[in-house]
Amino acid sequence: MEYPEPQLLHTVTDAVATVVVHHPAKRNAMTAAMWRALPPLLDTLAADPGVRALVLTGEGGTFCAGADISTLREGPEEAQGLAARAEEALAAFPKPTLAAIRGHCVGGGAQLAAACDLRFTEEGALFGVTPAKLGIVYTASSTRRLVSLVGPATAKYLLFSGELIDAERALRTSLVDEVLPEGELDKRVQEFTRILASRSQLTQAAAKEFANGRTDRDAHWAEQARGSGDTAEGVAAFLERRAPRFTWTTSG
């Protein structure tokens, strides 16, 4: 069977950008070119005022099986650097991000999923953080992000063993936020991202910074709130029993 060139595909529908990891020949493993392509793609989508949320997913029945091993032959340190830069770009995306996960979410795939704000998955998915299988030192920033999600004990279990865990355990340890029955993931992601796109970007952007630990921007966000009109619009919409029309945008 002939497969197309490994690539990142993207669409924007109803204010939601969807980025698809597309490398079905190798279970959507990330090549060096794909790692390099992700930060500029995210910059483009972040600057688009028509994008209010982003979904990251994989082609077909697999999210991402990690880094294409061929990238490691060319130099593990360079490959890790590419993955870390892509991960940080995803974590810094100013609008809500959601990983929609089917099948294997392993290695670099788990790294990308952890960099999203939220993770929804289907029953039957498998998760693993596997540098110990390759003798790779997981970067400090990636390790801290994993610990912030699942706690030190589960992070050590995953990193020390490289073993895979199922969706139920991933939910129990807070690696994922929702587990859906097979066949219902797309519907739930569409429903939830529609909700995200309808809410105040001002609230979301400030909450994302605060939740990620930033402590020096209280005055900035207070000033943004005063000048945005979102609060007045939200209150008016509530009293008038209509949907609010929020206008503040990270792209403006």
N, C-alpha and C positions, 0 to 999 in steps of 0.2 A: 504493500500500500504506500502511495506517495503522500507525504505530509507537507503542508505549506511551511514556509520559513518561520522559525520561532519569532514571535512578536507580541507586543502589547496592543490590544485592540481597545477602542473606546467609543462610546456613544453618549449622547446627552438627550434625555427624554424627561419631560415634565420636571425640569430643574434638577434632575438627578443624573450625575455622570456615572457611567459604569465602565470600569477598566477590567479587561479580561486578560489573564495570563494565558497565552495561546502557544502551547508547545506540546501537542498531543502525542507526538512520537516518543516523548520522554516524560509522560505524566505531568506536563506543564512545568518541568524544571526550568529554572531561570538561567539563561545564558549571560555571558558578560555584556553582550549588546543590550539585552533586556534590562539588566541592572542599570546600565548607563542611561537607558531611555526613560526610566521611570521619573527621576527628578524633573527634567524639563517638561515632561507631559503633565506632571502635577502642577508645575508653575503655570502652565497654560490654563489648566482647568481652574486653578485658584483665582486667576485674574479674570475669569469669565463671570460677569454678573448674573448670567443665566443659570449658573450652577450653584445650588444651595446645599447639596450633600453629595457624597461620593461612595460608591459601592465597588469593592475589589473582589473579584471572583476568578475562578479558573474555567477553562474550556471543558465542557463535558462533565464527566463524573468525578473529576479530581480537582482540588483547589490548587495545590502546588507541592510537588514532591521534593522541593529544595533547590539547591544550586546544581546546575549541570556539572557533573564531576569533571568534565573536560576543562572547565574554567580553573579548577584547582591544580591541574597539571601545569598550567601556565604560570603558576605562582600563587600559593595559598594566601599570602599576605595581601596581594593586589586584589584577589577575588573577595576576600573578607572586607577590604576597604570599599569596594564597589557595593557590596551588600549593605554595609553599615551606612553608607551615604544615601542609598535608596530608602533604607528603613527610617533614617532621620528625616528625610524629605516627606515621607508619608506621615510620620508622627507630627510634623510641623504644619501639615495641611490645615488651613485656618477654618475650614468648615467641617461638619460632622462626617466621619468616615465609618464604614461598616464593612466587615469582611463577611461574605456569604460563602460558606464552606461546605463542600461535599467531598467525600472520599478522603484521600490522604492530604494532610496539612503537616508537612514534615520539614525539619531543617530550616532552610531559607523561607519556606512557605509559612512555617510557624512564626518566624521572625517578622515577616510582613503582616501576618494576622495580628500579632501582638502590638504592632505599631498603629493599627486602626483603633478608633475609639470604642467600637463595639464589634462583637463577633456572634453571628447567628450560624447555626449548623444543622445538618440533617442527621437523623439517627444513622448509625453505621459509619460515621466519619471516624478517622483515626488521627491522632496528634502525637508528634514527637519532636524533641529538640536533640539533635543527634551528633554534635561535634565530637563527643567521646568515642564514637565509632570510627572517626577519621584522625584522631589525635590533634584536633584543632582547639585552640583556646578561644572560647566564645568571648566576644568583646565585652568590656565592662559596661558600656551603655546598654547593650542588648540584655546582659544579665540583670542589670538593675530594672529594666523594663519588665522582664519576666517576673522578677521577685515582686514588683509592685502589683502585678496581676494576681499571682497565685500564692504569694508568701514564700519565705525562705525554704521551708521543708519540701514543698512540692517542686520548687525550682531546682533544688538539689537532687531530688528523685529523678526529674527529667534529664538534667544535665549530667549527673553522675552515670546514669544507666543507659541513656539513649533509647530506652524502651518506649513503645507506643502505648497511649491510653485511649480509651473509647470516649464517645461523646458524653456519656453519662458521667464519667469521672471528670471530664473536662468541665462540665457544668458544675459539678460538686466543688471543684477546686477554683472556680471563677475564671478558668481559662476562656470559657465561652459564656455568653449571656442568655442564649435561648437555644433549645434543641427542638427541632421540628420533625414531625413524622415524614417519612420519605415521600417526596412529591409535593410537599407544601412549603418548601423553602422560598421559592421565587415569589409566591403569593404573599407570604409574610414580609419578605424584604420590600416588596413593592408597596405594601400597605404601610409599613413603618417609615420608609423613606418619604412617602407622601406626607406623613405627619411631620417629620423633621423639616421638610421643605416649607411647611406652612407656618412654622414657628419663627420667633424673632432671632435673626442672625446675631443681633447684638447680645442677647442673652447667651446664645450658644457659644459665641466667640470668647466672651469673658469667662464663662464657665469652663471652657476648655483650657484656657490659660491657668485659671485658678486650680482646677483639678490636677493639672500637670505640674503644679508646684511653684508657679511663678508668684512672687510676693511683692513685686515693685511696681505694679501697674494699677493699683486701686484708684489713684487720682485720674489716670488716663481713662479708665472705664467709667468713672463717675462723670467726667466731662463728656464722653461719648453719649452717655445716657441722657444728659441734660440737653444735648443738641440734636438728638436723633428723632424725636417725635414718636418713637416706638411705644413708650409707656402711655402717652396720651391716647394713641391709636388703640392700644390693647384694652385700656379701660373703656373707651368709647364703644369699641366693638362688643365688649362684654355686656355693657348696659343696653346696647341696642340689639343684642342677641343676633349678631352677624359675625361672619369670619373676619378676623383682622387683616389689614393690608399693611404689613410691616415694610418699611422702605430702607432701613439701615442695611448696608451691605459691606462685607469685608473687602469687596472689590472697588468700593467707592472711596 
